[in-house]
Amino acid sequence: MTGEAGRGHVIVREGEEELEPSQVLEVAGRFRWRLEYTLLVGVALMLTLFAIGFFYFSTDVSNLASYGYFGVFVISLVGAASILLPSPAVVSVLGGGALLNDFLGVPAWFWVGIVAGLGEAIGEFSGYAAGYGGRVFIEDRPSYARIRRWMERRGALTLFVMSTIPNPAFDLVGLTAGAVQMPMRRFFLSVLAGKTIKNMWLAGLASAGVTVFSSLA
């Protein structure tokens, strides 16, 4: 591909065809979209296979939780990646906050929030990828139009707020974020912040509950 400077504009030759700047941008946009879509499909496939292996090939959740913070991370990642399937992620966060030891002098609930938030933020890319490539399959859902309006107006804020509480409807929110093609970095950072806060307060409640119960025993 070569470029030629003309009077006031640039013509780019591609084979025997001459492309105006606007056409060059269109071609570049299509290439970028295909690259991002390929990456998303790869992430979704990896997480889906991980989830299937976790839930259907006799993986013992209690044994995984015994791995400490790493176990909390893995359970959170798999739980978030499993669209519309029940997961033990919340239980692992509560258990981690109540049972895991402090690390580097910092309370366990803080570290549980960090590792679980990171795991969930990565896992939510499965829903994002599904929405990115399958808008037609979610457009007929009753809540889709309303959530789409939220995402188009205040997408990052919507993701953050919806991530700060245990929310069974978040799968649809993640799907919608993909459907409106929210930038991946913005999606990840918004979800990471919200999920981390959610898991910190859940783990903190569990830790406080153990402390109170121990003082009364």
C-alpha positions as CSV (number, residue, x, y, z in Angstrom):
1,M,0.0,0.0,0.0
2,T,1.5,3.4,-1.0
3,G,0.4,7.0,-0.5
4,E,0.5,9.9,-2.9
5,A,0.2,13.6,-1.9
6,G,-2.3,15.5,-4.0
7,R,-3.7,18.9,-3.8
8,G,-5.4,19.2,-0.5
9,H,-5.9,15.4,-0.1
10,V,-4.1,12.1,0.0
11,I,-4.8,9.2,-2.3
12,V,-3.8,5.7,-1.1
13,R,-3.3,3.0,-3.7
14,E,-4.3,-0.5,-2.8
15,G,-3.6,-2.8,-5.7
16,E,-5.3,-1.1,-8.7
17,E,-7.8,0.9,-6.6
18,E,-7.3,4.4,-5.3
19,L,-8.7,5.0,-1.8
20,E,-9.7,8.4,-0.4
21,P,-8.7,9.2,3.2
22,S,-12.3,8.4,4.4
23,Q,-12.1,5.0,2.8
24,V,-8.8,4.3,4.4
25,L,-10.3,5.1,7.8
26,E,-13.2,2.8,7.0
27,V,-10.8,-0.1,6.1
28,A,-8.8,0.5,9.2
29,G,-11.9,0.5,11.4
30,R,-13.1,-2.8,9.9
31,F,-9.6,-4.3,10.6
32,R,-9.7,-3.1,14.2
33,W,-13.2,-4.4,14.7
34,R,-12.2,-7.8,13.4
35,L,-9.1,-7.9,15.6
36,E,-11.1,-7.0,18.8
37,Y,-13.8,-9.4,18.0
38,T,-11.3,-12.2,17.5
39,L,-9.7,-11.4,20.9
40,L,-13.1,-11.4,22.6
41,V,-14.1,-14.7,21.1
42,G,-10.8,-16.2,22.3
43,V,-11.3,-14.9,25.8
44,A,-14.9,-16.0,25.9
45,L,-14.0,-19.5,24.7
46,M,-11.2,-19.8,27.2
47,L,-13.4,-18.8,30.1
48,T,-16.3,-21.0,28.9
49,L,-14.1,-24.1,28.8
50,F,-12.7,-23.2,32.2
51,A,-16.2,-22.9,33.6
52,I,-17.4,-26.2,32.1
53,G,-14.4,-28.0,33.5
54,F,-14.9,-26.4,36.9
55,F,-18.6,-27.2,37.2
56,Y,-19.0,-30.5,35.3
57,F,-15.8,-32.4,35.9
58,S,-16.0,-33.0,39.7
59,T,-13.9,-30.0,40.9
60,D,-14.3,-29.8,44.6
61,V,-15.1,-26.3,45.7
62,S,-14.1,-26.9,49.3
63,N,-10.6,-28.1,48.2
64,L,-10.2,-25.2,45.9
65,A,-11.1,-22.8,48.7
66,S,-8.3,-24.4,50.8
67,Y,-5.8,-22.8,48.4
68,G,-6.5,-19.5,50.2
69,Y,-6.4,-16.2,48.2
70,F,-5.7,-18.1,45.0
71,G,-8.7,-20.2,45.5
72,V,-10.9,-17.1,46.0
73,F,-9.5,-15.6,42.8
74,V,-10.2,-18.7,40.7
75,I,-13.7,-19.3,42.1
76,S,-14.6,-15.6,41.5
77,L,-13.2,-15.7,37.9
78,V,-15.1,-18.9,37.1
79,G,-18.3,-17.7,38.7
80,A,-18.3,-14.5,36.8
81,A,-17.5,-16.3,33.5
82,S,-20.4,-18.7,33.9
83,I,-23.2,-16.6,32.4
84,L,-26.6,-17.4,34.0
85,L,-25.2,-20.3,36.0
86,P,-25.1,-20.5,39.8
87,S,-21.7,-20.1,41.3
88,P,-20.1,-20.3,44.7
89,A,-18.3,-16.9,44.3
90,V,-20.2,-15.1,47.0
91,V,-19.7,-18.0,49.4
92,S,-15.9,-18.0,48.7
93,V,-15.7,-14.3,49.4
94,L,-17.6,-14.6,52.7
95,G,-15.6,-17.6,53.7
96,G,-12.3,-15.9,52.7
97,G,-13.2,-12.8,54.8
98,A,-14.1,-15.0,57.8
99,L,-11.3,-17.6,57.6
100,L,-8.3,-16.4,55.8
101,N,-5.3,-14.9,57.6
102,D,-4.2,-11.3,57.4
103,F,-1.4,-10.7,54.9
104,L,1.4,-8.1,55.4
105,G,-0.4,-6.7,58.4
106,V,-3.4,-5.9,56.2
107,P,-6.8,-7.4,57.1
108,A,-7.9,-10.4,55.1
109,W,-11.1,-8.7,53.9
110,F,-9.1,-6.2,52.0
111,W,-7.1,-8.8,50.1
112,V,-10.2,-10.9,49.5
113,G,-11.8,-7.8,47.9
114,I,-8.8,-7.3,45.7
115,V,-8.3,-10.8,44.4
116,A,-12.1,-11.5,44.1
117,G,-12.6,-8.2,42.3
118,L,-9.9,-8.9,39.8
119,G,-11.1,-12.4,39.2
120,E,-14.7,-11.3,38.6
121,A,-13.6,-8.4,36.4
122,I,-11.7,-10.8,34.2
123,G,-14.5,-13.3,34.2
124,E,-17.1,-10.8,33.1
125,F,-15.4,-10.5,29.7
126,S,-17.3,-13.7,28.8
127,G,-20.6,-11.8,29.0
128,Y,-19.1,-8.8,27.3
129,A,-17.8,-10.9,24.4
130,A,-21.2,-12.6,24.0
131,G,-23.0,-9.3,23.8
132,Y,-20.4,-7.9,21.4
133,G,-20.9,-10.6,18.9
134,G,-24.6,-11.5,19.6
135,R,-26.7,-8.4,20.0
136,V,-29.5,-10.0,18.1
137,F,-29.9,-12.6,20.8
138,I,-30.5,-10.2,23.7
139,E,-32.4,-7.3,22.0
140,D,-35.8,-9.0,22.7
141,R,-35.2,-9.2,26.5
142,P,-37.6,-7.0,28.5
143,S,-34.9,-5.0,30.3
144,Y,-32.5,-4.6,27.4
145,A,-33.9,-1.3,26.0
146,R,-33.7,0.4,29.4
147,I,-30.2,-0.9,30.3
148,R,-29.0,0.0,26.8
149,R,-30.1,3.6,27.4
150,W,-28.2,3.7,30.7
151,M,-25.1,2.3,29.0
152,E,-25.2,4.8,26.2
153,R,-25.7,7.8,28.5
154,R,-23.6,6.8,31.6
155,G,-22.0,3.5,30.7
156,A,-19.0,3.5,33.1
157,L,-21.2,4.8,36.0
158,T,-23.9,2.2,35.3
159,L,-21.3,-0.6,35.3
160,F,-19.7,0.7,38.5
161,V,-22.9,1.0,40.5
162,M,-24.3,-2.3,39.3
163,S,-21.0,-4.0,40.3
164,T,-21.0,-2.7,43.9
165,I,-23.8,-5.0,45.1
166,P,-24.5,-8.8,44.6
167,N,-26.5,-8.5,41.4
168,P,-28.0,-11.4,39.5
169,A,-28.9,-9.0,36.7
170,F,-25.3,-8.1,36.1
171,D,-25.0,-10.7,33.3
172,L,-27.5,-8.7,31.2
173,V,-25.6,-5.5,32.0
174,G,-22.3,-7.0,30.8
175,L,-24.0,-8.4,27.7
176,T,-25.4,-4.9,27.0
177,A,-22.0,-3.3,27.5
178,G,-20.7,-5.6,24.8
179,A,-23.7,-4.9,22.5
180,V,-23.0,-1.1,22.6
181,Q,-19.3,-1.8,22.0
182,M,-18.1,0.0,25.1
183,P,-14.2,0.2,25.0
184,M,-12.7,-2.9,26.7
185,R,-10.5,-0.8,29.0
186,R,-13.4,1.3,30.2
187,F,-15.5,-1.9,30.8
188,F,-12.7,-3.6,32.7
189,L,-11.8,-0.7,34.9
190,S,-15.4,0.1,35.8
191,V,-16.2,-3.5,36.7
192,L,-12.9,-3.9,38.6
193,A,-13.6,-0.9,40.8
194,G,-17.2,-1.9,41.5
195,K,-16.5,-5.6,42.1
196,T,-13.6,-4.8,44.4
197,I,-15.7,-2.6,46.6
198,K,-18.5,-5.2,46.6
199,N,-16.2,-8.0,47.7
200,M,-14.5,-5.9,50.3
201,W,-17.7,-5.0,52.1
202,L,-18.9,-8.6,51.8
203,A,-15.7,-10.0,53.2
204,G,-15.6,-7.3,55.8
205,L,-19.1,-8.2,57.0
206,A,-18.1,-11.8,57.3
207,S,-15.0,-10.9,59.2
208,A,-16.9,-8.6,61.6
209,G,-19.5,-11.4,62.1
210,V,-16.8,-13.8,63.2
211,T,-15.4,-11.3,65.6
212,V,-18.7,-10.5,67.2
213,F,-19.6,-14.2,67.4
214,S,-16.3,-15.1,69.0
215,S,-16.7,-12.3,71.6
216,L,-20.1,-13.7,72.6
217,A,-19.1,-17.3,72.7
